[in-house]
Amino acid sequence: MARTWGLSFGENERMELERIVMDKDQESALAFLQKVIYPKVKEAEKPGSCFHETSKPVEHLERPVDQHKKLGSK
């Protein structure tokens, strides 16, 4: 089964992404993936990360899962 990933980034990163898309800037797009997106994906893979497969039980976290921010919530 394929995994679903969710990640977040700040307003400055969102504006940079918008600029890259509007300008069709391929070089900056690759740099954005390497500098912003890929590190966040790698961080989400670490044990204890808030981003996890919800169909599997979560163990050994510093706080209960019900206290973790739910993706898409404010």
Backbone as CSV, one residue per row, in Angstrom:
resi,resn,N_x,N_y,N_z,CA_x,CA_y,CA_z,C_x,C_y,C_z
1,MET,0.841,-1.170,0.000,0.000,0.000,0.000,0.897,1.249,0.000
2,ALA,0.535,2.228,-0.784,1.300,3.474,-0.873,1.086,4.311,0.378
3,ARG,2.120,4.998,0.787,2.038,5.882,1.946,1.644,7.272,1.490
4,THR,0.952,7.980,2.354,0.580,9.360,2.097,1.400,10.243,3.019
5,TRP,2.032,11.269,2.479,2.874,12.168,3.267,2.213,13.532,3.341
6,GLY,2.308,14.134,4.474,1.865,15.507,4.640,3.009,16.292,5.253
7,LEU,3.241,17.467,4.764,4.270,18.312,5.361,3.815,19.756,5.281
8,SER,4.422,20.552,6.086,4.052,21.966,6.089,5.290,22.821,5.929
9,PHE,5.062,24.029,5.474,6.141,25.002,5.394,5.552,26.380,5.599
10,GLY,6.418,27.322,5.887,5.995,28.659,6.261,5.603,29.539,5.080
11,GLU,5.151,30.733,5.414,4.683,31.681,4.405,5.790,32.062,3.420
12,ASN,7.011,32.263,3.902,8.111,32.616,2.996,8.375,31.507,1.984
13,GLU,8.323,30.263,2.449,8.527,29.138,1.546,7.366,29.027,0.555
14,ARG,6.145,29.296,1.008,4.987,29.262,0.117,5.121,30.312,-0.983
15,MET,5.563,31.513,-0.599,5.743,32.586,-1.585,6.858,32.233,-2.573
16,GLU,7.921,31.602,-2.077,9.002,31.168,-2.964,8.488,30.125,-3.956
17,LEU,7.691,29.191,-3.488,7.103,28.187,-4.367,6.214,28.840,-5.426
18,GLU,5.428,29.812,-5.000,4.563,30.547,-5.937,5.400,31.245,-7.011
19,ARG,6.492,31.872,-6.610,7.374,32.557,-7.563,7.971,31.568,-8.555
20,ILE,8.423,30.413,-8.041,9.015,29.382,-8.904,8.020,28.933,-9.960
21,VAL,6.793,28.681,-9.547,5.764,28.212,-10.484,5.426,29.296,-11.496
22,MET,5.233,30.532,-11.026,4.871,31.633,-11.937,5.968,31.878,-12.967
23,ASP,7.237,31.802,-12.520,8.369,32.057,-13.411,8.786,30.824,-14.221
24,LYS,8.220,29.662,-13.887,8.626,28.400,-14.507,10.139,28.218,-14.399
25,ASP,10.641,28.498,-13.194,12.079,28.501,-12.902,12.528,27.100,-12.488
26,GLN,13.002,26.330,-13.449,13.364,24.937,-13.202,14.550,24.796,-12.245
27,GLU,15.530,25.655,-12.378,16.707,25.589,-11.510,16.317,25.852,-10.052
28,SER,15.482,26.858,-9.827,15.021,27.153,-8.464,14.084,26.073,-7.942
29,ALA,13.347,25.437,-8.838,12.447,24.361,-8.428,13.256,23.201,-7.848
30,LEU,14.328,22.820,-8.526,15.177,21.751,-8.017,15.808,22.158,-6.688
31,ALA,16.285,23.385,-6.601,16.887,23.867,-5.350,15.861,23.851,-4.217
32,PHE,14.612,24.227,-4.500,13.543,24.226,-3.495,13.277,22.801,-3.015
33,LEU,13.227,21.854,-3.942,13.031,20.455,-3.559,14.155,19.970,-2.657
34,GLN,15.387,20.303,-3.011,16.541,19.843,-2.244,16.664,20.546,-0.894
35,LYS,16.337,21.822,-0.845,16.536,22.630,0.360,15.350,22.575,1.317
36,VAL,14.131,22.491,0.785,12.928,22.610,1.614,12.162,21.289,1.725
37,ILE,11.767,20.741,0.598,10.875,19.580,0.601,11.583,18.312,1.072
38,TYR,12.690,17.961,0.458,13.359,16.707,0.785,13.758,16.608,2.263
39,PRO,14.341,17.640,2.866,14.659,17.538,4.297,13.421,17.303,5.166
40,LYS,12.290,17.883,4.796,11.067,17.681,5.574,10.556,16.244,5.431
41,VAL,10.678,15.677,4.250,10.284,14.285,4.048,11.184,13.373,4.877
42,LYS,12.482,13.620,4.858,13.411,12.806,5.644,13.115,12.936,7.134
43,GLU,12.794,14.122,7.590,12.453,14.349,8.996,11.192,13.575,9.372
44,ALA,10.227,13.528,8.469,8.972,12.827,8.730,9.165,11.320,8.828
45,GLU,10.259,10.795,8.281,10.534,9.360,8.345,11.116,8.938,9.683
46,LYS,11.609,9.876,10.471,12.263,9.536,11.735,11.256,9.013,12.752
47,PRO,11.686,8.071,13.595,10.795,7.582,14.657,10.373,8.734,15.570
48,GLY,9.112,8.736,15.956,8.605,9.773,16.843,8.097,10.999,16.118
49,SER,8.178,10.986,14.794,7.691,12.116,14.021,6.178,12.207,14.126
50,CYS,5.646,13.401,14.047,4.196,13.595,14.083,3.534,13.052,12.828
51,PHE,4.279,12.931,11.751,3.726,12.429,10.512,3.925,10.926,10.486
52,HIS,2.843,10.195,10.438,2.927,8.737,10.473,1.735,8.131,9.750
53,GLU,1.871,6.867,9.461,0.771,6.139,8.841,-0.285,5.889,9.898
54,THR,-1.456,6.462,9.719,-2.485,6.396,10.750,-3.097,5.006,10.877
55,SER,-2.890,4.135,9.905,-3.449,2.790,9.989,-2.621,1.878,10.886
56,LYS,-1.407,2.307,11.270,-0.537,1.490,12.108,-0.486,2.063,13.524
57,PRO,-0.347,1.197,14.529,-0.224,1.709,15.900,1.085,2.483,16.072
58,VAL,1.060,3.474,16.926,2.237,4.294,17.175,2.702,4.041,18.608
59,GLU,3.969,3.708,18.752,4.520,3.407,20.071,5.750,4.271,20.327
60,HIS,6.111,4.388,21.593,7.344,5.046,22.035,7.433,6.521,21.657
61,LEU,6.325,7.221,21.719,6.333,8.656,21.472,6.379,9.378,22.809
62,GLU,6.919,10.583,22.798,7.023,11.356,24.030,5.669,11.840,24.530
63,ARG,4.681,11.912,23.665,3.345,12.341,24.066,2.314,11.506,23.318
64,PRO,1.112,11.381,23.853,0.099,10.562,23.172,-0.252,11.118,21.800
65,VAL,-0.587,10.233,20.887,-0.922,10.631,19.519,-2.087,11.606,19.501
66,ASP,-3.048,11.482,20.423,-4.204,12.368,20.395,-3.821,13.825,20.675
67,GLN,-2.583,14.076,21.120,-2.121,15.443,21.327,-1.362,15.993,20.118
68,HIS,-1.086,15.147,19.145,-0.385,15.598,17.953,-1.333,16.409,17.083
69,LYS,-0.813,17.401,16.422,-1.620,18.194,15.506,-2.079,17.316,14.358
70,LYS,-3.330,17.368,14.050,-3.864,16.612,12.929,-3.635,17.401,11.648
71,LEU,-3.186,16.718,10.621,-2.932,17.385,9.345,-4.196,18.028,8.840
72,GLY,-4.095,19.242,8.383,-5.243,19.962,7.863,-6.002,20.739,8.918
73,SER,-5.642,20.570,10.197,-6.324,21.324,11.244,-5.580,22.625,11.509
74,LYS,-6.255,23.540,12.152,-5.617,24.833,12.436,-5.258,24.957,13.882
